[in-house]
Amino acid sequence: MGENNLYNGENGKESMSEQKITAVIIAKNEESMIANCIDTVRWCHAVVVIDNGSEDRTSQLAERQGANVVSAQGLGLAELRNLGLKQVKTSWVLYIDADERVTPTLKKEIQQVISSVGAHSAYRIPRNNIHYGKWMQHGGWQYDKLVRLFQTQAIKQWEGDVHEHAEITGSTADLHEPLVHLTHRNMVDGLKKSYEWTEIEARLLFNAHHPQMSALRLLKVVIWDFLYRMIALKAYRDGTQGVIEAMVQSMNRFMVYERLWELQQNPSLRETYEKLEKDIVRVWQKENV
């Protein structure tokens, strides 16, 4: 079991040492992150980068690092992961994002489990989330675990528009060693990433016939989310960065539910502004008579 710090978690057939693994990296506009990400998975037998419409040098840098780059455009996370799965020729697949890093201790644990007799079909991997330069150990982030390691044949497909998940056959177990997640590197990047999913989440709520949003309901959603993170989940114990992150997450809730309010308007905001434009045109027509 590894030491409990940022880079470590808590901790018949013959041995299947011949088992091979492919790393599938999802990326968009990650030219500053992609090379270092690939460096942490060079021990894998193949590296595939699914580039989701990057407008920077992500693809070129990934190819320079020896990755097989597959271009996509405007796909959801589940679709991107399914596209990655189609490229996998090995018996195991590890999914990571461009802002995540595999540590040497996680590498060793993965190699151990995929080479063992009676391995599970999939494994949850804990994540150590770095927000604004600090490892978040409160505010709910301490419970972050994602199923990212799979026997390839066990995956039926990935599903979900926002919080994607893989449908699998077989059992799932937990790894101890964490991924390191270098996210929310500044306020602008954090909000950009969050905003990309605001429209999707708002439309899902709208299609599910969420109750009509009001000023009171909007205030309750935002304030409750902030207080829950700060008090119940003790975000304040992560210092200034913890408080900032709690505020950012409640801001994300605001953007989702404000957008839901927009979608619920009848007539729509677009129709309202079109009517206002026509009214102004009529006023000018009368003025020129």
Secondary structure as the mmCIF struct_conf table of DSSP 4:
data_model
#
loop_
_struct_conf.conf_type_id
_struct_conf.id
_struct_conf.beg_label_comp_id
_struct_conf.beg_label_asym_id
_struct_conf.beg_label_seq_id
_struct_conf.end_label_comp_id
_struct_conf.end_label_asym_id
_struct_conf.end_label_seq_id
BEND BEND1 ASN A 4 ASN A 5
TURN_TY1_P TURN_TY1_P1 LEU A 6 TYR A 7
HELX_LH_PP_P HELX_LH_PP_P1 LYS A 13 SER A 15
TURN_TY1_P TURN_TY1_P2 SER A 17 GLU A 18
STRN STRN1 ILE A 21 ALA A 27
BEND BEND2 LYS A 28 ASN A 29
TURN_TY1_P TURN_TY1_P3 GLU A 31 MET A 33
HELX_RH_AL_P HELX_RH_AL_P1 ILE A 34 ASP A 39
TURN_TY1_P TURN_TY1_P4 THR A 40 TRP A 43
BEND BEND3 CYS A 44 HIS A 45
STRN STRN2 ALA A 46 ASN A 52
BEND BEND4 GLY A 53 GLY A 53
BEND BEND5 GLU A 55 ARG A 57
HELX_RH_AL_P HELX_RH_AL_P2 THR A 58 ARG A 64
TURN_TY1_P TURN_TY1_P5 GLN A 65 GLY A 66
STRN STRN3 ASN A 68 ALA A 72
BEND BEND6 GLY A 74 GLY A 74
HELX_RH_AL_P HELX_RH_AL_P3 LEU A 77 LYS A 86
TURN_TY1_P TURN_TY1_P6 GLN A 87 GLN A 87
BEND BEND7 THR A 90 SER A 91
STRN STRN4 TRP A 92 ASP A 97
TURN_TY1_P TURN_TY1_P7 ALA A 98 ASP A 99
STRN STRN5 GLU A 100 ARG A 101
HELX_RH_AL_P HELX_RH_AL_P4 PRO A 104 ILE A 114
TURN_TY1_P TURN_TY1_P8 SER A 115 SER A 115
BEND BEND8 SER A 116 SER A 116
TURN_TY1_P TURN_TY1_P9 VAL A 117 GLY A 118
BEND BEND9 SER A 121 SER A 121
STRN STRN6 ALA A 122 HIS A 131
TURN_TY1_P TURN_TY1_P10 TYR A 132 GLY A 133
STRN STRN7 LYS A 134 TRP A 135
BEND BEND10 HIS A 138 HIS A 138
TURN_TY1_P TURN_TY1_P11 GLY A 139 GLY A 140
HELX_RH_3T_P HELX_RH_3T_P1 TRP A 141 TYR A 143
STRN STRN8 LYS A 145 GLN A 151
HELX_RH_3T_P HELX_RH_3T_P2 THR A 152 ALA A 154
STRN STRN9 ILE A 155 GLU A 159
BEND BEND11 ASP A 161 HIS A 163
STRN STRN10 HIS A 165 ILE A 168
BEND BEND12 THR A 169 GLY A 170
STRN STRN11 THR A 172 ASP A 174
BEND BEND13 HIS A 176 GLU A 177
HELX_LH_PP_P HELX_LH_PP_P2 PRO A 178 PRO A 178
STRN STRN12 LEU A 179 THR A 183
BEND BEND14 ASN A 186 ASN A 186
HELX_RH_AL_P HELX_RH_AL_P5 MET A 187 ASN A 207
TURN_TY1_P TURN_TY1_P12 ALA A 208 HIS A 209
HELX_LH_PP_P HELX_LH_PP_P3 HIS A 210 MET A 213
HELX_RH_AL_P HELX_RH_AL_P6 ALA A 215 LEU A 227
HELX_RH_PI_P HELX_RH_PI_P1 TYR A 228 ALA A 232
BEND BEND15 LEU A 233 LEU A 233
HELX_RH_3T_P HELX_RH_3T_P3 ALA A 235 ASP A 238
HELX_RH_AL_P HELX_RH_AL_P7 GLY A 239 GLN A 264
BEND BEND16 ASN A 266 PRO A 267
HELX_RH_AL_P HELX_RH_AL_P8 LEU A 269 GLU A 287
TURN_TY1_P TURN_TY1_P13 ASN A 288 ASN A 288
#
